[in-house]
Amino acid sequence: MAAELIDDTYRPSDDEPFMNERQRDYFKRKLIRWREDILRESRETLVALQSENENHPDVADRASSETDRAIELRARDRQRKLISKIEAALARIDEGSYGYCEETGEPISLKRLDARPIATLSVEAQERHERRERVYRDA
């Protein structure tokens, strides 16, 4: 049923009811594609790291290779955390709370959700949150 709701050209609009079935389907698809891309990249990284069993005779080459490997692993760790945020967003879609600010309960703008589909705060709430973090960090 959901497959007929939207085609690839559909974009959520403020002219329709917020988080209607088409919008939920749109964001669900977007999140699933994002998750699949991350998982595919992770598999490719694992294959590359496993096949990269080079023995560098030069110390500088070895250090450079190990640095590259560490950077890649850190990036993959960030993506692992991102996958858990994607899973949480998918769960919010299923529960019906997706698209609403966790702090205020107000709708998050469609523009923000399209740019950052894992957003849990409206722009205003996010800015307040970042200001509070800055105050505590600088104190």
Protein Blocks (a to p, Z undefined) as FASTA:
>chain_A
ZZmmpcfkbccdfkbcehifklmmmmmmmmmmmmmmmmmmmmmmmmmmmmmmcccfblkl
mmmmmmmmmmmmmmmmmmmmmmmmmmmmmmmmmnopgoiafklopacdfklmmmmmmbcb
dfklmmmmmmmmmmmmmZZ
